[in-house]
């Protein structure tokens, strides 16, 4: 775990000594603040965050590839990945260290966004149980998106190409649920199990269920595993 922590600290430092982290945070909070202001000013606002959670998930789908695009692709482009892999560090430790650094950045973004339910608390009576479950759903979706982005970065030596590939994969998981409405019921049920949109809805509403929990954790595990295999191929 020492190697994982070292790599994680290095990547976090890289985020905050470059404009990357600040641009992502400002973009995310800027869009959310605008939508929150419009929501509050609509006159129909309620002390709940279902719509805002849905927007957060969609924004993370766009932001996660930007956060992860350089984690491995940049090192491949600069040739430093060979130096890293030549050290006494396992491929799984490299993947986990880089993944956890991006997850910590995700947690910082979500922590800063907690200002919105606090404002609601001042003017209404939000259900904090629903809000915390909703944030859990947003975090799990973001963590899964980061795992996909990390895998895409491991395949490319160009950061933009890595971001585009990650967005395409994530859009598949986002839109695949729509296919279920044009196929047989049996196939539609299978397809819906792969849909981020279908799996996130209950958590956004504050309904805790183990099915979406397993879904997002499975995506995290599967794509981190693929990243490790990609690094192993690089080492071979």
C-alpha positions as CSV (number, residue, x, y, z in Angstrom):
1,X,0.0,0.0,0.0
2,X,3.0,2.3,0.4
3,X,3.6,2.4,-3.3
4,X,-0.1,3.1,-3.9
5,X,-0.1,6.0,-1.5
6,X,3.1,7.4,-3.1
7,X,1.7,7.3,-6.6
8,X,-1.6,8.8,-5.4
9,X,0.2,11.7,-3.7
10,X,2.2,12.3,-6.8
11,X,-0.8,12.4,-9.1
12,X,-2.7,14.7,-6.6
13,X,0.2,17.1,-6.6
14,X,0.3,17.1,-10.4
15,X,-3.4,18.0,-10.5
16,X,-3.0,21.0,-8.2
17,X,0.2,22.4,-9.6
18,X,-1.4,22.6,-13.1
19,X,-4.6,24.3,-14.0
20,X,-6.4,21.0,-14.4
21,X,-8.0,20.6,-11.0
22,X,-9.0,24.3,-10.8
23,X,-10.5,24.3,-14.3
24,X,-12.6,21.2,-13.6
25,X,-13.8,22.4,-10.2
26,X,-14.7,25.8,-11.6
27,X,-16.5,24.3,-14.6
28,X,-18.5,21.8,-12.5
29,X,-19.4,24.3,-9.7
30,X,-20.1,27.1,-12.2
31,X,-22.6,25.0,-14.2
32,X,-24.2,23.6,-11.0
33,X,-24.5,27.0,-9.4
34,X,-26.2,28.5,-12.5
35,X,-28.7,25.6,-12.6
36,X,-29.2,25.8,-8.8
37,X,-29.9,29.5,-9.1
38,X,-32.4,28.9,-11.9
39,X,-34.0,26.1,-9.9
40,X,-34.4,28.2,-6.7
41,X,-35.7,31.2,-8.7
42,X,-38.2,29.2,-10.7
43,X,-40.9,29.5,-7.9
44,X,-41.5,25.8,-8.1
45,X,-38.5,24.7,-6.2
46,X,-38.8,22.0,-3.5
47,X,-36.3,21.0,-0.8
48,X,-35.0,18.1,-2.8
49,X,-32.1,17.5,-5.1
50,X,-33.2,14.8,-7.5
51,X,-32.9,17.0,-10.7
52,X,-29.6,18.4,-9.4
53,X,-28.2,14.9,-8.8
54,X,-29.1,13.9,-12.3
55,X,-27.3,16.9,-13.7
56,X,-24.3,16.2,-11.5
57,X,-24.0,12.6,-12.9
58,X,-24.2,13.9,-16.5
59,X,-21.6,16.6,-15.8
60,X,-19.3,13.9,-14.3
61,X,-19.7,11.9,-17.4
62,X,-18.1,14.8,-19.3
63,X,-15.6,15.7,-16.6
64,X,-14.2,12.3,-15.7
65,X,-12.5,11.8,-19.0
66,X,-10.8,15.1,-18.6
67,X,-9.6,14.2,-15.1
68,X,-8.2,10.9,-16.2
69,X,-7.0,11.5,-19.8
70,X,-3.4,12.2,-18.8
71,X,-3.0,9.7,-16.0
72,X,-1.3,7.1,-18.2
73,X,-1.6,8.5,-21.7
74,X,0.7,11.5,-20.9
75,X,3.3,9.2,-19.3
76,X,3.2,7.0,-22.4
77,X,3.6,10.1,-24.6
78,X,6.6,11.3,-22.6
79,X,8.1,7.9,-22.2
80,X,8.0,8.1,-18.4
81,X,5.7,5.1,-18.1
82,X,8.6,2.8,-18.9
83,X,10.6,4.4,-16.0
84,X,7.7,3.9,-13.6
85,X,7.1,0.3,-14.6
86,X,10.9,-0.5,-14.3
87,X,10.7,0.4,-10.6
88,X,9.8,-2.2,-7.9
89,X,6.1,-1.4,-8.2
90,X,3.3,-3.7,-9.3
91,X,1.0,-2.8,-12.2
92,X,-2.0,-3.0,-9.9
93,X,-0.3,-0.5,-7.5
94,X,0.2,1.9,-10.4
95,X,-3.4,1.6,-11.5
96,X,-4.8,1.9,-8.0
97,X,-2.6,4.9,-7.1
98,X,-3.6,6.9,-10.2
99,X,-7.3,5.8,-9.8
100,X,-7.4,6.9,-6.1
101,X,-5.9,10.3,-6.9
102,X,-8.7,11.0,-9.4
103,X,-11.3,9.7,-6.8
104,X,-9.9,12.1,-4.2
105,X,-10.4,15.0,-6.7
106,X,-13.9,13.7,-7.2
107,X,-14.5,13.8,-3.5
108,X,-13.3,17.4,-3.3
109,X,-15.6,18.4,-6.0
110,X,-18.6,16.8,-4.4
111,X,-17.7,18.2,-1.0
112,X,-17.6,21.7,-2.4
113,X,-21.0,21.1,-4.0
114,X,-22.5,20.3,-0.6
115,X,-23.2,24.1,-0.3
116,X,-26.4,23.5,-2.3
117,X,-28.2,21.3,0.3
118,X,-26.9,23.6,3.0
119,X,-28.6,26.5,1.3
120,X,-31.8,24.5,1.0
121,X,-31.6,23.8,4.7
122,X,-31.6,27.5,5.4
123,X,-34.8,28.1,3.4
124,X,-36.6,24.7,3.7
125,X,-36.6,21.3,5.3
126,X,-34.7,18.8,3.0
127,X,-34.6,15.1,3.8
128,X,-31.0,14.6,4.7
129,X,-31.3,10.8,4.4
130,X,-32.4,11.2,0.8
131,X,-29.7,13.8,0.1
132,X,-26.9,11.5,1.5
133,X,-28.1,8.5,-0.5
134,X,-28.2,10.8,-3.6
135,X,-24.7,11.9,-3.0
136,X,-23.6,8.3,-2.6
137,X,-25.1,7.6,-6.0
138,X,-23.3,10.5,-7.6
139,X,-20.0,9.4,-6.0
140,X,-20.4,5.8,-7.2
141,X,-21.3,6.9,-10.7
142,X,-18.3,9.3,-10.7
143,X,-16.0,6.6,-9.4
144,X,-17.1,4.2,-12.1
145,X,-16.6,6.9,-14.8
146,X,-13.1,7.5,-13.5
147,X,-12.3,3.8,-13.8
148,X,-13.5,3.9,-17.4
149,X,-11.4,7.0,-18.1
150,X,-8.3,5.4,-16.5
151,X,-8.7,2.4,-18.8
152,X,-9.0,4.6,-21.9
153,X,-5.9,6.5,-20.8
154,X,-4.0,3.2,-20.5
155,X,-4.7,2.4,-24.2
156,X,-3.6,5.8,-25.7
157,X,-0.5,7.9,-25.9
158,X,-2.6,11.0,-26.8
159,X,-4.6,12.6,-24.0
160,X,-7.3,14.0,-26.3
161,X,-7.8,10.5,-27.9
162,X,-8.0,9.0,-24.4
163,X,-10.7,11.5,-23.4
164,X,-12.7,10.9,-26.6
165,X,-12.5,7.1,-26.1
166,X,-13.7,7.4,-22.5
167,X,-16.6,9.6,-23.5
168,X,-17.7,7.2,-26.2
169,X,-17.6,4.3,-23.7
170,X,-19.5,6.3,-21.1
171,X,-22.1,7.4,-23.6
172,X,-22.7,3.8,-24.4
173,X,-23.4,3.0,-20.8
174,X,-25.6,6.2,-20.5
175,X,-27.7,5.6,-23.7
176,X,-27.9,1.8,-23.8
177,X,-31.0,1.8,-21.7
178,X,-32.9,3.5,-24.6
179,X,-32.4,0.3,-26.7
180,X,-34.5,-1.6,-24.2
181,X,-37.6,0.2,-25.5
182,X,-37.2,-1.1,-29.1
183,X,-36.3,-4.7,-28.4
184,X,-38.0,-7.7,-26.8
185,X,-38.8,-7.5,-23.2
186,X,-36.3,-10.2,-22.2
187,X,-33.5,-8.5,-24.1
188,X,-34.6,-5.2,-22.8
189,X,-34.3,-6.3,-19.2
190,X,-30.8,-7.4,-19.9
191,X,-29.9,-4.2,-21.6
192,X,-31.3,-2.1,-18.7
193,X,-29.0,-3.8,-16.3
194,X,-26.1,-2.1,-18.2
195,X,-27.5,1.4,-18.2
196,X,-26.1,4.0,-15.9
197,X,-29.3,6.0,-16.4
198,X,-31.5,3.1,-15.2
199,X,-29.3,2.2,-12.3
200,X,-28.8,5.7,-10.9
201,X,-32.4,6.7,-10.7
202,X,-33.3,5.1,-7.4
203,X,-30.2,6.5,-5.7
204,X,-30.9,10.0,-7.0
205,X,-34.4,9.8,-5.4
206,X,-32.9,8.8,-2.1
207,X,-33.9,5.1,-2.4
208,X,-31.0,2.9,-1.2
209,X,-30.8,-0.4,-3.2
210,X,-27.9,-2.8,-3.4
211,X,-28.4,-3.4,-7.2
212,X,-27.0,-0.1,-8.4
213,X,-24.3,-0.4,-5.7
214,X,-23.2,-3.7,-7.2
215,X,-23.5,-2.3,-10.7
216,X,-21.2,0.7,-10.2
217,X,-18.7,-1.2,-8.0
218,X,-18.5,-3.9,-10.7
219,X,-17.7,-1.3,-13.4
220,X,-15.0,0.1,-11.1
221,X,-13.5,-3.4,-10.6
222,X,-13.8,-4.5,-14.2
223,X,-12.2,-1.4,-15.8
224,X,-9.4,-1.2,-13.2
225,X,-8.7,-4.8,-13.9
226,X,-8.5,-4.0,-17.6
227,X,-6.2,-1.1,-16.9
228,X,-3.9,-3.5,-15.0
229,X,-3.9,-5.9,-17.9
230,X,-3.1,-3.1,-20.3
231,X,-0.1,-2.1,-18.2
232,X,1.0,-5.7,-18.1
233,X,1.0,-5.8,-21.9
234,X,3.0,-2.6,-21.8
235,X,5.6,-4.2,-19.5
236,X,5.8,-7.5,-21.6
